[in-house]
Amino acid sequence: MISQANHARSFFDRLRLPLIALAAAAALFTFAACGDTGSQGPQGDPGVPGAAGSPGETGAPGAPGSAGEPGDPGISGEPGSPGEPGNQGSAGSAGATGVTGPTGATGSRGATGESGSGGAAGLTGPGAGATLIVPLTELNDSGQNGIARLTSRGLQTEVVIEIDGVPDIAQPIHVHAGSCDTLGGVDYALSSVVNGFSSTIIDVSLPALREGLSAINLHKSGAEAGTYVACGNIAAAGTTVTISLTEQNDSGQAGTATLIAAGDTTWVVVNVDAGPGGVSQPIHIHSGSCATLGGVEIPLTSLENGRSVTVIDSPISSILTGDRAVNLHKSGPEASLYTSCGDIPVTTVSASAGVSSDAVTLILNELNNSGQSGSVTLTPKGTKTTVAVSITPGAVGIGQPIHIHSGSCDDLGGVVYPLTSLDAGMSATTVDVSISSLLSGRFAVNAHKSGPEASVYVACGDLPKRADVLTIALSELNSSGQSGTATLVANGSLTDVAVVVTPGAAGVAQPIHIHASSCATLGGVEYPLTSVMNGTSLTSVSVTLESLRDGDFAVNLHKSGAEASVYVSCGNLGGGGAGVATSGGSGGSGGSTPPPDIQSKIVNFVLEDITVSIGQTVIWENTDNAPHTVTHRVTGSDPPSVDNEFRSSTLTQSGQYSHVFNTAGTFQYFCEIHPNMRATITVS
């Protein structure tokens, strides 16, 4: 006779194989597809077992449970992401029984999720420029170098860090305001780096991150957070070029090479699919094109597992001259077999990371015989503004409070926006106010001696009205790699001129002047400016801003006193048009009164064709519920790719973006989120 215990074991032994098979089937079912199509829906919750029936008088078995409802279909996948799986139907309830009711029927499987709409493969989202590589360079002899990969996720950005790691130590890392040279407060905290890796989604769009001064900074450890071990500046729009590497000879290897401007050097970051493990693959920049490949011009670091990072001791402008290609070889022994190649285009890219033509630099004047003076640079960052302050000499070891006050330096009001205290004369802060609101003539930036002596003011500068400010771009000349901005501010019968150029020539005084005529036909010196040292110059000149607008002038930077005949950067002021200098053209002409702004509304997913005059400002407003961007498009590109004249952050409903058009021509633009939204701006 079989005991009840043995009978129970026998029953569960019989039940185990079907359960294992069912679990295996469920595991197979829930395997998610990847790439461009969405996966099938998630497995639904199992049905709730039926409650045991009350003992019947006759012990008749209960009715079988009904079958569970089918699961809902999975949610349609986002572009380029797998679709969400659907729910599995619940199991039917068990029928009542006199002793034990039979088990309810199993619910049917959930429907497979719909295919996700097409996006680019891997981490790269839809649209050109969706991924930005930021090189992270070692600090303080840490030996830690790597990259940060920033990928657009609509209104968010995915930040992936890959760096030479310190085993088993969590290293704090953040996105800071400012640059690696003038690091400010933390804007966005990232997941700590562990064993060289970190991945975080932050609530800011990638275009917004690229509009202001921001840097990614890695700390040694939580206990030694004051020691920085690696840092990288987030490149402003227009400072990178990404080249597609196309598979050759059925290698299965395709990918990208990204060239990143970094002053007088250029970073080349290569990522190729199907990199063979353990095989070092030579890669070079060759003369010629992929169709007619010439000799090696610039060797790059060989690929290991599909990745390579190289720093070239040449400005990016010297590489983007055409007739060059990036070419990948199968291996050292089989170097004659090419596996992937991409032509380097002829492109104009600014070497400066973080100097925006929409930025405004203003002078901070000494107060109370402090000996301290300097500048403040306001850079638009979507609806916010990055405020970078530099004062010399910096007070070493003393934190100096600094704020944006209401009123003026002559009649200072209360603190409106606190800034990060000056540390050795440097401060960088992102404040929650637009640059147009700050430039209303109602605010001043004021620095205090110290916390205990906060009532002693050491430097101050008024934030003028936008109409009293003229900012021009200084364009590179003679392959110098130097470009930047000159900001001219009306100051009664004087004009304050603040110049910022990158990269600065360390330890070299570079003469700079306001010349007669234009950059194309440069005349004599009209107004000498203070020589540029380490990339900056501050001067008050005895002429009104109105006179400079009405005249025909240019701001011209020389290589050095000994080589003053070599011009390295220039920008036209001429005729009120605030013309942006090139090596062969002058600024626009017009009266001293700025032309009226042009309002353009984004309605029902439509961008407007606009015609403006040189010097006019276009203000876009998004009236749709959906987010949009206003982005300069490379002429004729399809799908659209990003050019470097103007680029908004992501505009939510009622969000605004403005840009001053200082150069005549035709500019195509589009929405990065909805690339079929396209229009044209004609500047005459």
MILOBA-785359 format. One record per atom (N, C-alpha, C): residue in one letter; x, y, z. Coordinates in steps of 0.2 Angstrom, whole numbers, plus 5000, padded with zeros to 4 digits. Example, Ala and Ser with C-alpha at 12.3 -4.5 7.8 and 13.67 -1.06 7.14 Angstrom:
BEGIN
A506649725039A506249785039A506649845039S506449895035S506849955036S506450005039
END
This chain:
BEGIN
M500449945000M500050005000M500450065000I500350114995I500750174995I500450225000S500950255004S500750305009S500550365006Q500250415010Q500050475007Q500650515005A501150515009A501750555008A502050535001N502150465000N502450444994N501950464988H501350454989H500850474984H500950554982A501050594987A501150664985A501750674981R502350644983R502950644980R502850624973S502550564972S502450544965S502050594961F501550624964F501150674960F501550734958F501950764963F502350814961F502950804956D503150734957D503650714952D503350714945R502750694944R502450694938R502350764935L502150804940L502050874938L502650914936R503250894939R503850934938R504050944931L504050894927L504250904920L503850954916P503150944916P502750994913P502951064915L503051074922L503151144924L503851164921I504351124921I504951144918I504851164911A504551124907A504451134900A504051204899L503551214904L503151274903L503651334905A504051334910A504551384911A505051394906A505251344902A505651354897A505351384891A504751364890A504351404884A504251474886A504051484892A503951554894A504651594893A505151564895A505851604894A505951614887L505851564883L505951574876L505451634873F504851634876F504351684874F504551754875T504851754881T505051824884T505651854881F506051814877F506651834874F506551894870A506851954871A506652014868A507052024861A506752044856A507152064850A507452124851C508052144848C508352204849C508452234842G508752294842G508852334836G508252374835D508052374828D507552424826D506852404827T506752334829T506052314829T505952294837G505352304839G505152294846G505052224847S505152204853S505152134856S504352124857Q504252054858Q503552034860Q503452054867G502852064869G502652084875G502852044881P502852074887P503052044893P502551984895Q502751934898Q502351884900Q501851904906G501251894905G500751914910G500751884916D500451904921D500451874928D500051814928P500251764931P499851694931P499151714934G498651674932G498051674935G498051664943V497551694946V497451674953V497151614954P497451564958P497151504959P496451504962G496051464960G495351464963G495351444970A494951474974A494851454981A494551384982A494751344987A494551284988A493751284989G493351244986G492651244987G492451214994S491951244997S491751215003S491451145002P491551105007P491351035007P490651025005G490450995000G489750984998G489450925002E488850925002E488550865006E488650805002T488650804995T488750744992T489550734989G489950794990G490650784988G490650794980A490150824977A490250824970A490750874968P491150854962P491650904960P491450964958G491851024959G491651084956G491751094949A491351144946A491451154939A492151184937P492451164931P493151184930P493151264929G493751294931G493851364930G493851384923S493551444922S493551474915S494351494913A494451494906A495051514904A495251584905G495851604906G496051674907G495951714901E495851774902E495851824896E496551834893P496551834886P497151844883P497551914885G498151914886G498551974888G498452034883D498552094885D498452154881D499152154877P499052184870P499652184866P500152234870G500852214868G501352254871G501352324868I501652374872I501652444869I502152454864S501952494859S502352504853S503052524855G503652494853G504252524854G504452594852E504852624856E505052694854E505552684848P505752734845P506152734839P506852704841G507052644837G507652614839G507752574845S507152574849S507152534855S506752474854P506852424858P506352364858P505652384860G505152354857G504452364860G504352334867E503952364871E503752334877E503352264876P503452214880P503052154879P502352164882G501952124879G501252124882G501152084888N500552084891N500452044897N500151974896Q500351924899Q500051864898Q499351864902G498851824899G498251824902G498251784909S497851804914S497851774920S497551704920A497751654924A497551594924A496851594927G496351544925G495751544927G495651524934S495151544938S495051524945S494851444945A495051414951A494851344952A494151344953G493851294951G493151274952G493051254960A492451264962A492251244969A492251164969T492351134974T492351054974T492151034981G491850974981G491750954988G492350934992V492850904988V493450884991V494050934989T494150924982T494650964979T494450984972G494251044970G494051064964G494651054959P494451044952P495051044947P495351114946T495951114944T496251174942T496051214937G495951274937G495751324932G496151314926A495851334920A496251324914A496751384914T497351374910T497851424910T497651474905G497751544907G497651594902G498151594896S497851624891S498251624885S498851684885R499351674881R499851714881R499651784879G500051834881G499951904879G500251914871A499851954868A500051974861A500752004861T501151984855T501752014854T501752084853G502252124856G502252194856G502352214848E502152274846E502152294840E502952314838S503152314832S503852334830S503952404832G504552414835G504752484836G504952524830S504752584829S504952624823S505652624822G505852634816G506652634815G507052684817G507552674821G508052724823G508752694821A509252734822A509852704821A510052654825A510552604823A510752554827A511052564834G511052524838G511452524844G511152584849L511652614852L511552674856L511352734853T511552744846T511452804843T510652814841G510352864843G509652884842G509552914835P508952924833P508852954827P509153024826G509353034819G509553094818G510353104819A510653144814A511353164815A511453194821G512053184824G512253214830G511953194836A511653134836A511253104842A511753084847T512353064845T512853044850T513453084850L513653104856L514253154857L514753114861I515453114858I515953084862I516353134866V516453134872V516853184876V517453144879P518053164876P518653134879P518753154886L518953104891L519053124898L519853114899T520153174901T520853174901T521153174908E521653134910E521853124916E522053194920L521953194926L522153254930L522553234936N523053274938N523453254944N523753184944D524053174938D524453114937D524053044939S523453044938S522952994940S523052934936G523252944929G523352884925G522652864922Q522152904924Q521452884921Q521252924915N521152894910N520952924904N520352884901G519952914897G519352874894G518852924890I518252904890I517752944886I517152934889A516752994888A516052994890A515652994884R515152954883R514752944877R514052974879L513853034876L513253064877L512753044872T512153014873T511652994868T511053034869S510753064864S510153094865S509553044866R509153054871R508553024872R507953064873G507853104867G507253154867G507453214872L507053214878L507153264883L507653254888Q507953194887Q508453164892Q509053144888T509653134892T510253114889T510553054893E510753004889E511052954892E511852964892V512152954898V512852974899V513152904901V513652874896V513952814898V514752834898I515052814904I515752824905I516152764904E516652764901E517152714900E517852734901I518152714907I518752744908I519252694912D519852704912D520352664915D520152664923G519952614925G519552604932G520052594937V519852604943V520152584950V519752534953P520052474953P519552414955P519252424962D518652414962D518252404968D518152474972I518252524969I518152594972I517652634968A517152654971A516652694968A516852764968Q516952794962Q517252864960Q516652904959P516552954963P515953004961P516153044954I515653054950I515653094944I515053134943H515153194940H514653244939H514653284933V514153304930V514153364925V514153424929H514753464928H514753534932H514653584927A514453644930A514453704926A515153724925G515253764919G515953794918G516353744914S517053744914S517453704910S517953674915C518353624912C518853594917C519353644920D519453704916D519953754919D519553794924T518853804924T518553844928T517953804931L518053754934L517453704936L517053744941G516353734940G515853764944G515553714948G514853734950G514453684954G514253624950V513953574954V513653514950V513053534947D512953524941D512253534937D511853464937Y512253404936Y511953344936Y512353294939A512153254944A512453204947A512453134943L512953104942L512953044938L513152984942S512952924940S513052864944S513852854945S514052834951S514752834952S515052784947V515752794946V516052754941V516352694946V516252634944V516452574947V516752524942N517452514943N517852474939N517852504932G517852564931G517952604925G517252614921F516652604924F516052604920F515552634924S515152674921S514552714924S514052724918S513352724920S512852734915S512252774919T512052834916T511552874919T511152904914I510452914916I510052954912I509853014915I510053074912I509953134916I509353174912D509053214916D508453254914D508653324910V508953314905V509153374901V509253344894S509053384888S509253364882S509953374880L510153334875L510853344873L510953414870P510553434865P510653504863P510753554868A510353554874A510353604879A511053594883L511253534884L511953524887L512453554883R512453554876R512953584872R512853664871E512353694873E512253764873E512753804877G512853774883G513253814888G513853784890L514253814895L514853784897L514753734902S514953674900S514853614905S515453564904A515553534909A516153484909A515953424913I516253364912I516153304916I516753294920N516753284926N517253284931N517253224935L517853184935L517853124939L518253134946H518053114951H518353124958H518753054960K519253064964K519653004966K519252954969S518852974974S518452934978S517952974982G517452944986G517052984990G517453014996A517952974999A518353005004A518753065002E518953054995E519453104992E519153144986A518553164988A518153194982A518453264980G518953294984G519253354982G519853344977T519953284976T520553264971T520153244965Y520353284959Y520053274953Y520553224949V520253174946V520653124942V520653124935A520053154932A519953154925A519353204923C519453244918C518953294916C518853294908G518353314906G518253334899G517653384898N517853434894N517353484892N516853454887I516153474888I515653454883I515653504878A515853474872A515953514866A515353554864A515453614862A514853654860A514653634853A514053644851A513853624844A514353654839G514453614834G514953634829G515653624830T515853584835T516553574836T516753504835T516253464832T516353394831T516153374824V516553324821V516353294814V516353224815T515753194813T515753114813T515753094806I516153044805I516253014798I515952944798S515552924794S515352854793S515852814790L516052754793L516552704791L516152644788T516252634781T515852584778T516152524777E515852464778E516152404777E516452394770Q517052354770Q517352334764Q517552264764N517552234758N517752164757N517352114762D516752134763D516252084767D516552074774S516852124777S517152114783S516652114789G516052144788G515552144793G515752204798Q516252244796Q516452294801Q516252364798A515752404801A515552464800A515552504806G515552574806G515552614812G515652684810T515952724815T516052794815T516752814817A516952864814A517552904817A517352974819T517452994825T517253064827T517853104828L517953164825L518453214826L518253264830I518553274836I518353324841I518853384841A518653444840A519153504841A519253514848A519953514849A520153534856A520753584856G520553644854G521153694853G521553674848D522253674849D522753654844D522853584843T522453544846T522453464845T521753444843T521753384840T521153354838T521053284841W520553264844W520353194846W520053154841V520253094839V519953054835V519752984838V519052984839V518752924842V518452874837V518652814837V518352764832V517952714836N517452694833N517052644836N516752604830V516952534829V516752494824V516452434826D515952414823D515552344825D516052284823A515852234827A516152164825A516952174826G517152204830G517952214831G518152144834P518652114830P518852044832P519252044839G518952004844G519352004850G520051984850G520452014853G521151994854G521552014848V521252044843V521652064837V521752144836S522352164836S522552234835S522452254828Q522052304826Q521852314819Q522152384818P522652394813P522952454811P522452504808I522452564810I522052614807I522352684806H522252714800H522652774799H522152824795I522452894795I522152944790I522652944784H522352924779H522652924772H522552984768S523052994763S522853044758S522353014753G522053054749G521553024744G520853014747S520552964744S519852944746S519852874747C519252844749C519252774750C519252744743A519052774738A519052754731A519752754728T520152804730T520852804727T521352814733L521452774737L521752774744L522552794742G522752844746G523552854745G523852834751G524452864753G524852844758G524652864765V524952844770V524752854777V524952924779E524552974781E524753034783E524753044790I524253014794I524253014801I524052954804P524552914807P524352854811P523952864817L523452824818L523052824823L523152764828T522952764834T523052704838T522652644836S522952594835S522652534833S522052514837L521552484833L520852464836L520952404840E520752404846E520652344851E519952334852N519652274850N518952264851N518552314849G518652344843G518252384839G518352464842R518852474846R518852544849R519552574848S519552644847S520252674846S520152744848V520652774852V520652844854V521352874853T521352924849T522052954847T521953034848V522453064850V522553134851V523053154846I522853194841I523353224835I523553294837D524153304836D524453374838D524353424832S523753424830S523553474824S522853494826P522753564824P522053584825P521553544820I520953544821I520453504817I520453544810S520553604810S520453644803S521053614798S521553594801S522153564796S521953494794I521453464796I521253394794I520653394790L520253444791L519653444787L519753484780T520253474776T520353504770T520253464764G519953404765G519753364759G520353314757D520153274753D520653224750D521053184756R520653164761R520853124766R520353074768A520553014770A520052964772A520352924778V519852894782V520052854788V519952784786N520452744786N520452674783N520752624788L520352574789L520452514794L520752454790H521252424793H521552364790H521352304795K521352244792K521152184795K521552164801S522252174800S522652154806S523352174803G523852174808G524552184806G524752144800P524752074801P524952024796P524552034789E523952054790E523552064784E523352134783A523852184783A523652254783A523452274776S523552234771S523352244764S522652234763L522252204768L521552194767L521252244771Y520852284767Y520452344770Y519752314773T519552334779T518952314781T518452364782S518652434782S518152484783S518452554782C518052594779C518452664776C517852714776G518052774777G517652834777G518052894775D517752934770D518052994767D517953054772I518453094774I518453154778I518253214774P517653244776P517353294771P517753364772V517653404768V517853474769V517353514773T517553534779T517053564784T517353614787T516953664789T517253724793T516953714800V517453704805V517253684812V517653734817S517353764821S517653804826S518153764831A518753784832A519153744837A518953764844S518553804845S518453824852S517853784855A517953754861A517353714864A517053754869G516453784869G516153814874G516153894873V516453914867V516353994866V515853994861S515254024863S514654024859S514654094856S514454104850S514354174847S513754204850D513354174854D512754204857D512954224864A513554204866A513854224873A513954294873V513954324879V514054394881V514554404886T515154434885T515654444890T515654514892L515654534899L515654594901L516254604906I516354674907I516954694912I516654704919L517054674924L516954684931L517554734933N517354794935N517754844937N517954844945E518554864946E518854864953E518454914957L518354894964L517954934969L518454934975N518354994978N518755004985N519454984985N519855004979N520554994979N520754924980S520254874978S520454804980S520954774975G521054804970G521554774965G521254724961Q520654704962Q520354644958Q519854674953S519954644947S519554664941S519454604937G519054604932G518954544928G518454544923S518154484922S517554484917S517054434919V516454434916V515954384917V515654374910T515554304909T515354284903T514654244904L514154274900L513454244900L513354204894T513254134895T513154094889T512454064890P512054074884P511354044885P511353964885K510953934889K510953864890K510153844890G509853854884G509153844884G508753894888T508353884892T508053934896T508453954902K509053924903K509453944908K510053984906T510554004910T511154044908T511754014912T512254004909T512853984912T513254054914V513454064920V513854124922V514554104924A515054124920A515754114921A516054174923V516454174929V516754234931V517454224932S517854274930S518654264931S518854334933I519154334939I519454394942I520154384944T520554434943T521254434945T521454494949P521954484953P522154424956P521654384960G521654324959G521254284963G521454274970A520954274975A521154264982A521254194984V521854174985V522054104986V521854084993G521454024993G521254005000G520654035003I520354084999I519754125002I519254124997G518654095000G518054094995G517754164995Q517654194990Q517354264989Q516654254986P516154274990P515454274988P515354314982I514954294977I514754334972I514054324970H513754374968H512954364966H512754404960I512254394958I511854434953I511354474957H511454544958H511054584962H510554624957S509954644960S509554694957S509854764957G509654804952G509954874952G510554874948S511054924950S511654934946S512154934951C512854944949C513354944953C513355014957D513055064954D512955124958D512455124963D511955084962D511355084966D511155004967L511554974971L511554894972L510954874976G510554834973G509954804977G510154734980G509554694982G509654634985G509954584980V510154524983V510354464979V509754434975V509754424969V509254394965V509454324963Y510154314961Y510354244959Y511054234962P511154194967P511754174970P512154144965L512854154965L513354114961L513754074965T514154034962T514653994966T515154044968S515354034974S515954084977S516554074973L516854134972L517554134968L518054094972D518354044969D518954004971D519554024967A520054054970A520654084966A520454124960G519954164961G519654204956G519254174951M519054114951M518654084946M517954054949S517454064945S516754044947S516354024941A515953974941A515453954936A514853924939T514253954936T513653934939T513153934933T512653884934T512053884929T511453914933V511153974931V510654004935V509953994931D509453984934D508853964931D508454034929V508754064924V508454124921V508754124914S508354154909S508654154902S509154214901I509554214896I510054274895I509654334893S509154324890S508754384888S508454424894S508254384899S507954414905S508554454909L509154424909L509654454913L509954514909L509854514902L510054574899L509454624898S509254644903S508654694903S508854764906G509454764908G509654834911G509454834919R509254784922R509054784929R509454744934F510054724932F510454684936F511254704936A511554674941A512354684941A512654624944V513254614942V513654554946V514154594950N514154564957N514454604962N514854544966A515554564967A515954514971A516154544977H516154504983H516254524989H517054504992K517254534996K517954524999K518054455002S517554435006S517554375009S516854365013G516754305015G516154295019G516154335025P516654335029P516654385035P516654455033E516854475028E516854545025E516454555019A515854525019A515454525014A515154595012S515254645017S514954705016S515554755012V516054725011V516654755007V516554734999Y516454774995Y516354754988Y517054764984V517254714980V517854714977V517854724970A517354704966A517254714959A516554714957C516354744952C515654744950C515554764943G515054744940G514954754933G514154754931D513954804928D513154804926D513054764920L512454724921L512254684915L511754734911P511954754905P511654804901P511054774898K510654824894K510054804890K510354774884R510054724881R510254684875R510354734869A509954794869A510054834863A510754874864D511054874870D511654904871D512254864871V512154804868V512654754868V512754734860L513354724858L513554704851L514054644852T513854584850T514354524850T514454504843I515154504842I515354474835I515754414836A515754374831A516154314830A516854334828L517354304831L518054314828L518254254825S518354254818S518454194814S519154184813E519354114813E520054094812E520354124806L520954144806L521354164800L522054124799N522254104793N522854074792N523054014796S522453974797S522553904800S522853914807S522653964810S522953984817S522553934822G521953914821G521653874826G521253914831Q521353984831Q521054034836Q520454064833S519954054837S519354094836S518954114842G518454154842G518154174848G517654224847T517554274852T517054324852T517354384854A517054444852A517154514855A516454534857T516454554863T515754584866T515854664867L515454704864L515554774864L514954804868V515054834874V514454864878V514454934878A513954964877A513855044878A513955064885N514455114886N514555134893N514655214892G514055244891G514055314890G514455334884S514955384885S515355404879S515955354878L515955294882L516455244881L516155184878T516555134876T516255064874T516755014878D516454974882D516854914885D516954864880V517554834879V517654784874V517954724877A517654664877A517854604881A517954554875V518554524875V518754484870V518954414873V518654354870V518854294873V518954254866V519554224866V519854184861V520154114863T519954064860T520253994862T520553964856P521053924856P521453924863P521853984864G521954004870G522454054871G523154034871A523554084868A524254074867A524554084874A524754034878A524954034884A525654074885G525654124889G526254164890G526454214885V525954214879V526154264874V525654324874A525854384874A525454444873A525254444865Q524654444864Q524454454857Q524154514855P524454564851P524154624850P523454624847I522954664849I522254664846I522054734845H521754754840H521554824838H520854824835I520554884835I519954894831I520254934825H520254904819H520454934813H519954964809A520155014804A519655034799A519554984794S518954994791S518754944785S518554874788S518654824784S518454764785S519054714786C518854644788C519354594788C519654584781A519254594776A519454574769A519954634767T519854694769T520254754767T520454794773L520854764777L521054794783L521454854783G521154914786G521554974786G521954984793G522055044794G522555064800G522155054807V522555054812V522255044819V521855114821E521255104823E520855164825E520855164833Y520755104836Y520755104843Y521155044846P521755054849P522054994852P521754964857L521754894858L521454864864L522054834868T521854814874T522354784878T522554714875S523154694875S523354634871S523054574875V522954524871V522554464873V523154424877M522954404883M523454364887M523054304889N523254244887N522954184889N522254174886G522154214881G521454204878G520954264880T521154314884T520654364886T520954434885S520554484884S520754554884S520154594886L520254644890L519654694893L519954764892T519554804888T519754874887T519154914887S519154974889S518655034888S518955084883V518655094877V518855134872V518455194872S518755254870S518455314870S518055324863V517555294862V517055294856V516455264858T515855294856T515255264858T515055204854L514655154856L514455094853L514155114846E513755164847E513355194841E513855204835S514355244837S514855264832S515155194829L515355154833L515655084830L515155054826R514455054828R513955014824R513955054817D513955124817D513855154811D514455154806G515055144809G515655154805G515755084801D516355084799D516655024795D517255004798F517154954803F517754934807F517754854808A518354834810A518454764811A518954754817V518854704821V519254684827V519754634824N520354644825N520854604822N521454584827L521554514827L522054484832L522654464829H523254484831H523854464828H524254414832K524654374829K524954314832K525354334838S525754384838S526254404843S526554474841G526854504846G527154574845G527754564839A528054504840A528654494835A528354474828E527754444828E527454424822E526754464821A526754524822A526154564821A525854564814S526254544809S526054544802S525554484801V525654434805V525254374805V524554384808Y524054384805Y523354394808Y523054324809V522854314815V522554244818V521854244818S521454304819S520754294820S520454364819C519854374816C519654434814C518854434814G518554494815G517854494815G517554564813N517154574809N516854644806N516354674811L516454734812L515854774816L515354804811G515654824805G515354874800G514654884800G514454954800G513754974798G513154954802G513254934808G512754914812G512454844811G512754814806G512454744804G512854694809A513354714813A513654664817A513854604813G514154614807G514354564802G514854514805V514754454804V515254404807V515754394802A516454404804A516954404800A517154334797T517354334790T517654284787T518354314784S518754264781S519354294779S519254334772G518554334770G518454364763G517854404763G517554434768G516954474768G516854514774S516454564773S516354614778S515654604781G515554644786G514854634789G514354674785G513754664788G513154694784G513154774786S512754804782S512654874783S511954894786G511854954789G511254974791G511255024796G510755044799G510755104803G510955084810S511055134815S511255114821S510655084826T510055094823T509455064827T509454994825P509454944830P509354874828P508654864825P508654824820P508054804816P507554764821P506854774820P506454734824P506454664824D506354634829D506354554830D505754524825I505954464823I505454424819I505154374824Q504554364824Q504154314828Q503954254824S504154194826S503954134822S503654084826K503054064825K502754014829K502753944826I502953894830I502853824828I502153794829V501753784824V501053764825V500953704821N500653654824N500453594820N501053554817F501653554820F502253524817F502453554811V502353624810V502653654804V503053714806L503653714803L504153764804L504053814798E504153884799E503953934794E504653944790D504553964784D505053994779D505054064781I505654094783I505754164785I506154204781T506054264780T506554314777T506654364781V507354384783V507554434787V508154474784S508254524788S508854574786S509454554790I510054574788I510654564792I510554594799G510654564804G510654594811G509954584814Q509454554811Q508854544814Q508854484818T508454484823T508354424828T507654384826V507754324826V507154284825V506954244832I506354254834I506154224840I505654164838W505854104840W505354054838W504954034845E504354014844E503953994850E503653924848N503653874852N503353814851N502653814854T502153814850T501453804852T501153734853D501553684850D501253624850D501353584857N500953534858N501053494864N501753454864A501953434858A502553394857A503153444857P503653414859P504353454859P504653454852H504953514851H505353524845H505953554846T506353554841T507053594841T507053644835V507453694835V507653734829V508353724828T508553694822T509253674821T509453684814H510053714814H510353734807H510453664804R510253664797R510353594793R510853604788V511353554787V511753554782V511353554775T511553604771T511153614765T511053554761G510453534760G510353474755G510453414758S510553404765S510753344768S510053304769D510053244768D509453204769D509653124770P509453104776P509153134782P509553194784P509253244787P509553304789P510153294794S510653334793S511253324798S511353404800V511653404806V511653464810V512253504808D512153574806D512653624804D512753664811N513253714810N513453744817N513253814817E512853844813E512653914814E512153924820F511653884821F511253894827F510853824828R510753814835R510453754837R510053764844S509453754844S509053764851S509153704855S508953714861S508853654865S508153624864T507953574867T507253554866T506753594869L506353624864L505753674866L505153634868T504953634874T504253604876T503753664874Q503153644876Q502553694874Q502753764877S502653814873S502753884875S503553904876G503953854875G504653864875G504853914869Q505353954870Q505654004865Q506353994864Y506554014858Y507254014856Y507354074851S507954104852S508054164848S508754164845H508854184839H509554194836H509554254832V510154284832V510354344828V510654324822F510454344816F510754324809F511154384807N511854374807N512254424806N512654414799T512454364795T512754344789T512254334783A512354364778A511854354772A511954284769G511354254767G511354194764G510754154765T510654094764T510154054764T510253994769F509853984774F509953934780F509453894780Q509553824779Q509053774780Q508953754787Y508453744790Y508353714797Y507853664797F507853634803F507353574804F507353554811C506853514813C506753484820C507153424821E507553414826E507953354827E507553294829I506953314832I506553264835I506053234830H505853284825H505353264819H505753294813P506253254810P506653274805P506253294799N505653274798N505253294792N505053364792M505053394798M504953464799M505553504796R505453544791R506053574788R505753644785A506253694785A506053764782A506653794780T506653854778T507253894776T507153964778I507753994780I507854064782I508254094777T508054154774T508354194769T508554254772V509254274773V509554334776V509854374770S509554434770S509754484764S510054544767
END
